Amino acid sequence: MKVVIIGSGNVATILGKLMIQHNINIVQIISRNIEHAKKLAEELNTNYTDINGLVDDTADLYLLAISDASLTESLLYLNIHDKPVIHTAGAVSKDVLKVLSPNYGVFYPLQSLRKEMKIIPPIPILIDASNVYTMELLKKMAHKISDSVQIANDETRQKLHVAAVFSNNFTNHLYALAEVFCNREGIDFNLLKPLILETANKITEASPDTVQTGPAIRKDLITIEKNLNLLSEYPEMKSLYIIMTDSIINHYR
Ligand SMILES: NC(=O)c1ccc[n+]([C@@H]2O[C@H](COP(=O)([O-])OP(=O)(O)OC[C@H]3O[C@@H](n4cnc5c(N)ncnc54)[C@H](OP(=O)(O)O)[C@@H]3O)[C@@H](O)[C@H]2O)c1
């Protein structure tokens, strides 16, 4: 299978590396910024151009790994003659690609990806397509690079995206706030890392609902009060602490 990747950021880089590892032929990288296109093309040992350049028309598939906002801008620079075209966004409808080809779809990697990551984690792939032909192509490619492949329409992907924001983006933000707090209070944040890992690991064996601990589920109002006093100089953390505590108490009521 020959693929052109449009984009040169996190997803383009990681999916590009995975494709190469699994003998999928990347024939061209196209990116808005030619320097970014060049850098990724060198890494993947392929050709490159910017979005005003000549698109390689020999590919079997065109993969757009560009920002959500730019997917809804004009994509007509991509003249692909009805070839299959897909994007990688969880929260954008597949139909934005209708203008480019009747054969379109989505290839959503449900993982937090950074182009700098040295070890590529397992990536569930959620696919959707405008027709059977494109779906079969996507299944074939997804199964090559992932052990976990499911079909998910626009609505399901949007819902999964909400769940992913809670499970990943919000928890990471809470770690970031805890780190700032530790640094300002002269405490070693590293001490918390085994606890963070243990909490994440636990849910591989049990529902998170059954393993909640802490002062909120115990309704330990004295400890909660003491913690809030320590947060008097951290108004943002204090209001999040109150919201999360109320949420846990209400959840287990
Ligand atoms: N990162 C993740 O963990 C993750 C996971 C699942 C899905 N996704 C989805 O994958 C897509 C790409 O995410 P990413 O993390 O790879 O983003 P990213 O690292 O920020 O890269 C964004 C890419 O979009 C290009 N771009 C931005 N604005 C553009 C425009 N107006 N026209 C053309 N190209 C434009 C950039 O090109 P230049 O650098 O050349 O300007 C860059 O290559 C998004 O739809 C995102 O929702 C991301």
The ligand as an ORCA input file, in Angstrom:
! r2SCAN-3c Opt
* xyz 0 1
  N      -1.602     14.124     19.317
  C      -2.495     13.259     19.711
  O      -2.341     12.674     20.790
  C      -3.705     12.940     18.858
  C      -4.379     11.732     19.107
  C      -5.465     11.400     18.306
  C      -5.868     12.249     17.279
  N      -5.200     13.430     17.069
  C      -5.663     14.273     15.962
  O      -4.679     14.237     14.924
  C      -4.637     15.507     14.231
  C      -3.226     16.057     14.276
  O      -2.857     16.233     15.631
  P      -1.313     16.437     16.037
  O      -1.224     16.211     17.508
  O      -0.435     15.668     15.121
  O      -1.136     17.983     15.751
  P       0.227     18.819     15.692
  O       1.371     18.016     16.206
  O      -0.068     20.131     16.318
  O       0.453     19.025     14.132
  C      -0.485     19.761     13.414
  C      -0.187     19.657     11.940
  O      -1.210     20.385     11.275
  C      -0.617     21.208     10.294
  N      -1.456     22.394     10.148
  C      -1.871     23.239     11.126
  N      -2.667     24.194     10.625
  C      -2.748     23.955      9.282
  C      -3.426     24.606      8.201
  N      -4.166     25.692      8.401
  N      -3.299     24.058      6.965
  C      -2.550     22.947      6.755
  N      -1.874     22.295      7.741
  C      -1.984     22.809      8.974
  C       0.766     21.520     10.788
  O       1.582     21.759      9.676
  P       2.927     22.640      9.765
  O       3.688     22.156     10.971
  O       3.613     22.350      8.492
  O       2.485     24.068      9.917
  C       1.143     20.239     11.521
  O       1.765     19.337     10.643
  C      -5.688     16.374     14.921
  O      -6.876     16.253     14.191
  C      -5.840     15.734     16.300
  O      -7.128     15.950     16.857
  C      -4.132     13.782     17.830
*
